[in-house]
Amino acid sequence: QLVESGGGLVQPGGSLRLSCAASGFTFSSYRMNWYRQAPGKERELVAGISSGAGNRNYANFVKGRFTISRDNAKNTVYLQMNSLKPEDTAVYYCNAARGVFDFWGQGTQVTVSS
């Protein structure tokens, strides 16, 4: 199970920190990803982090603004989002991936608006 939290309404230029708490599987063995889906758009990958946190990747549209991290002792992955823009408005989803295994959270809404 994956449970996201930390979403909300923020003004442009503001920051939010999303969290995703995992349970029911060996968290430390899974690559963790954050995706987002805006109304009327396809779900897109925002950032990913390898099981040991040695490898991180970001979509071009968030590079330099968002940071993904994980705490394997707490079974939690984070997404620190800075310099938020209105176009970052979306539902953000946590994803755990390992081979054929693929888990998703229910999503948390992020709205960037003045």
Residue pairs with C-beta under 8 A, 6 or more apart in sequence:
1 22
1 23
1 24
1 103
2 20
2 21
2 22
2 94
2 95
2 96
2 103
2 104
2 105
2 106
3 20
3 21
3 105
3 106
4 18
4 19
4 20
4 92
4 93
4 94
4 105
4 106
4 107
4 108
5 18
5 19
5 20
5 21
5 108
6 16
6 17
6 18
6 19
6 108
7 16
7 18
7 92
7 108
7 109
7 110
8 16
8 109
8 110
8 111
9 111
9 112
9 113
10 16
10 84
10 110
10 111
10 112
11 112
11 113
11 114
12 84
12 85
12 86
12 112
12 113
12 114
13 83
13 84
14 84
14 112
15 80
15 81
15 82
15 83
15 84
16 81
16 84
16 110
17 78
17 79
17 80
17 81
18 34
18 78
18 79
18 81
18 92
18 94
18 108
18 110
19 76
19 77
19 78
20 32
20 34
20 76
20 77
20 78
20 79
20 94
20 105
21 74
21 75
21 76
22 30
22 32
22 75
22 76
22 77
22 94
22 96
22 103
23 75
25 96
25 101
25 103
27 72
27 75
27 96
28 51
28 52
28 72
29 51
29 98
30 51
30 96
30 97
30 98
30 101
30 103
31 48
31 49
31 50
31 51
31 96
31 97
31 98
32 48
32 49
32 68
32 70
32 77
32 94
32 95
32 96
32 97
33 45
33 46
33 47
33 48
33 49
33 94
33 95
33 96
33 97
34 45
34 46
34 47
34 48
34 68
34 77
34 79
34 92
34 93
34 94
34 95
35 43
35 44
35 45
35 46
35 92
35 93
35 95
36 43
36 44
36 46
36 88
36 90
36 91
36 92
36 93
36 110
37 43
37 44
37 90
37 91
37 93
37 107
38 87
38 89
38 90
38 91
41 90
43 93
44 59
45 59
46 58
46 59
46 62
46 66
46 79
46 92
47 56
47 57
47 58
47 59
47 62
47 66
47 67
47 68
47 79
48 56
48 57
48 68
49 55
49 56
49 68
49 69
49 70
49 77
50 56
51 72
51 98
52 72
53 69
53 70
53 72
56 68
58 66
58 68
61 87
62 81
62 88
65 81
65 82
65 83
65 84
66 79
66 80
66 81
66 82
67 79
67 80
67 82
68 77
68 78
68 79
68 80
69 77
69 78
69 80
70 76
70 77
70 78
71 77
71 78
77 94
79 92
81 88
81 110
84 110
84 112
85 112
86 112
86 113
87 112
88 110
88 112
89 110
89 111
89 112
89 113
90 109
90 110
91 107
91 108
91 109
91 110
92 107
92 108
92 109
92 110
93 104
93 105
93 106
93 107
94 104
94 105
95 102
95 103
95 104
95 105
96 102
96 103
97 103
